[in-house]
Amino acid sequence: MTSRDTLSFLLGLSIIISLIGIFSLPDGFLTGLATTDTGQVRINITQSININVTNRVIDFGNGTITPGKINCSMDSEKGGDPGNCFTSTWGGNVSRKGITVRNIGNTFVNITAQSTYATEAAFWEGNPGYYKFKCNSTAAGATVAMTTWTAPAGAALNCIYNLTPTFLVELNVNITIPSTAIGFYNDTITFAAVKF
């Protein structure tokens, strides 16, 4: 055998041994191959409980009880003076619509309304008049809690349960002005929202 034959034989033998070694290795033994791993996508949506009072004032105006009337009932739900018993002495902008409260958060809420007065008599400074609230809403799935005229109670009154985001509730006021009442009467209603 010549040196060239020996060299060819050794070269062929090394190729055969290399191929046998490559194909006889266990799976995953070879390095440098692609592997897999994982990643994550995260988001945290925080709860938002927010309300917005849009029509803030019910203004029945300035005036007197029409002569010959014992008292005068006015109702923001019916647009003010359905009995024509209040003689207005002021021609300004009178807003006799209810106070509207909109759920501007991202969760269902219950809304309460609280007067600064504990009783109707306290509002009228001891005069025998009526001062009552009622809530209205057309929000699907919501339950209006105060569906009849309700007097202040010295605590928060439930107005509506389960109010959907973007929907609103309207608080209306019904007053009966006593014939002995004279002066300016005012109340601040505080609205609060809690998660349903």
C-alpha positions in Angstrom: 0.0 0.0 0.0 1.4 3.4 -0.9 1.3 6.4 1.3 -1.4 7.8 -0.9 -3.6 4.8 -0.4 -3.0 4.9 3.3 -4.0 8.5 3.5 -7.1 7.8 1.4 -8.0 4.9 3.6 -7.5 6.9 6.8 -9.6 9.8 5.4 -12.4 7.5 4.4 -12.3 5.8 7.8 -12.5 9.1 9.7 -15.6 10.2 7.6 -17.3 6.9 8.4 -16.6 7.2 12.1 -17.8 10.8 12.2 -21.1 9.9 10.5 -21.7 6.9 12.8 -21.0 9.3 15.8 -23.4 11.9 14.6 -26.3 9.6 13.9 -25.9 7.6 17.2 -26.1 10.6 19.6 -29.3 10.9 21.8 -31.9 13.6 20.9 -31.2 17.0 22.2 -27.5 16.3 22.7 -26.4 18.5 19.9 -25.8 22.1 20.9 -26.5 25.2 18.9 -30.0 24.1 17.9 -33.0 26.5 18.4 -34.9 26.3 21.7 -38.3 27.7 22.8 -39.2 30.0 25.7 -42.2 32.1 26.8 -43.1 35.7 27.2 -46.1 37.5 28.9 -48.5 40.3 28.1 -50.0 42.1 31.2 -52.5 44.8 31.8 -54.2 46.0 35.0 -57.5 47.8 34.7 -58.2 49.8 37.8 -61.7 50.3 39.1 -63.1 53.8 38.6 -66.1 54.9 40.7 -67.0 58.4 39.5 -70.2 60.4 39.2 -70.8 63.8 37.6 -73.7 66.1 38.5 -74.7 67.7 35.2 -77.9 69.7 36.0 -76.9 71.0 39.5 -79.7 73.4 40.4 -83.5 73.1 40.8 -84.6 76.8 40.9 -88.3 77.3 41.5 -87.7 81.1 41.3 -88.8 84.1 43.4 -92.5 84.9 44.0 -95.5 84.5 46.1 -98.3 82.0 46.6 -101.1 83.1 44.3 -103.8 85.0 46.2 -106.7 82.8 47.4 -104.4 79.7 47.6 -103.7 78.1 51.0 -100.4 76.7 49.9 -98.6 75.8 46.6 -97.2 72.5 45.5 -94.3 72.6 42.9 -92.7 69.6 41.4 -89.5 69.4 39.3 -90.6 66.2 37.7 -93.6 68.0 36.2 -91.7 71.1 35.2 -92.4 73.2 38.2 -95.8 74.7 38.9 -98.5 72.3 37.6 -101.3 74.0 39.7 -100.4 77.6 38.7 -100.3 78.5 42.3 -97.0 80.4 42.3 -96.8 84.0 41.1 -93.3 84.6 39.9 -91.8 88.1 40.6 -88.6 87.4 38.8 -88.3 86.9 35.1 -84.8 85.3 35.1 -83.8 81.9 34.0 -85.7 79.4 36.2 -84.5 75.8 36.0 -87.2 73.5 37.3 -85.8 70.3 36.0 -84.4 67.6 38.2 -80.8 67.2 39.3 -79.1 64.7 37.0 -76.2 62.4 38.1 -74.3 60.4 35.5 -72.1 57.4 36.2 -68.8 58.3 34.5 -66.8 55.5 36.0 -66.2 52.0 34.6 -68.2 50.0 37.1 -71.8 49.6 38.2 -72.7 51.8 41.2 -75.3 52.5 43.8 -76.1 56.2 44.3 -77.4 57.8 47.5 -78.6 61.4 48.0 -78.5 63.2 51.3 -80.1 66.5 52.3 -78.4 68.9 54.7 -81.8 68.8 56.6 -83.0 65.9 58.7 -86.7 66.7 58.3 -89.1 68.6 56.1 -89.9 70.9 59.0 -86.2 71.8 59.3 -86.1 72.8 55.7 -89.2 75.1 56.1 -87.9 76.4 59.5 -90.8 74.9 61.4 -93.5 75.8 58.9 -95.8 72.9 57.9 -94.7 72.3 54.3 -93.6 69.4 52.2 -90.1 68.8 50.9 -89.6 65.4 49.3 -87.3 63.6 46.8 -87.8 61.0 44.1 -85.4 59.4 41.7 -86.0 58.4 38.0 -83.9 56.5 35.5 -84.3 54.5 32.3 -81.0 52.7 32.7 -81.3 49.0 31.7 -80.7 46.7 34.6 -80.7 49.4 37.2 -83.2 49.4 40.1 -84.6 52.8 41.2 -84.8 52.7 45.0 -86.7 55.9 45.7 -89.7 55.6 43.4 -92.1 57.5 45.7 -91.8 61.0 47.2 -89.6 60.6 50.3 -88.8 63.2 53.0 -85.2 63.9 54.2 -84.3 61.5 56.9 -81.1 62.9 58.3 -79.1 60.3 56.5 -78.3 59.2 53.0 -81.3 57.9 51.0 -80.8 55.2 48.4 -81.6 56.6 45.0 -80.6 53.9 42.6 -78.9 50.5 42.6 -76.7 49.0 39.8 -76.4 52.1 37.6 -74.6 51.2 34.4 -71.5 53.2 33.4 -72.5 56.2 31.2 -76.1 56.1 32.3 -77.8 58.7 34.6 -80.3 59.1 37.3 -82.5 62.2 37.9 -83.4 63.4 41.4 -86.6 65.4 41.5 -88.0 67.6 44.2 -91.6 68.1 45.3 -92.3 71.0 47.6 -95.5 72.3 49.1 -94.9 75.9 50.2 -96.7 76.7 53.4 -98.7 79.9 53.4 -96.7 81.2 56.4 -93.3 80.7 54.7 -91.4 83.9 53.8 -87.7 84.1 52.9 -85.0 82.2 51.0 -84.9 78.4 51.4 -82.0 76.4 50.1 -80.6 72.9 50.4 -77.4 71.2 49.2 -77.9 67.6 48.2 -74.8 65.4 48.5 -74.6 62.4 46.1 -72.4 59.5 46.8 -71.5 56.4 44.7 -70.3 53.0 45.9 -69.6 49.9 43.9 -72.7 47.7 43.3 
